């Protein structure tokens, strides 16, 4: 398994990988999350050009996971982490998060942020196990507060959500 910056050839497969990973929410009764449209290929292509997209590639180069990042209020923000379900529980998500922290540090960011479902085992508890800490709503940076506002506007707060941070 190799974790590396995404190649142009990787981009086309990422929306389908995101959809497949999203199916895990259906088992939890979160069909609206599973049915959400994937990010547009142009979002992935732009992130790749900015060196804000890392992928996990299996032998033969097949992409089985990704982490999409962006700069937000001086922190490196995890926009999306996805691992193909058949590749789950093999440390790929942890590896991608570690590589994301390395990228953030190399980019000069001292902290990282993300938003996530608080109670979904492969979300909030997963990040907490990696040492991430909850950011109280009153302490959100302006950009992170906008992210949370956007999430509320599309109905994601039907299930408890939270913002989290970690040092790089």
RAJOSUL-V297351 format. One line per field, one symbol per residue. burial: b if it has 24 or more other C-alpha atoms within 12 Angstrom, else e. Layout:
burial: ???
This chain:
burial: eebbbbbeebbebbbbbbbbbbbbbeeeeeeebeeeebbeeeebbebbeebbbbbbbeeeebbbbbbbbbbbeebbbbbbbbbbeeeeeeebbbbbbbbbbbbbeeeebebbbbbbbbebebbbebbbebebbbbeeeebbeebbebbeeeeeeebeeeebbbbbbeb
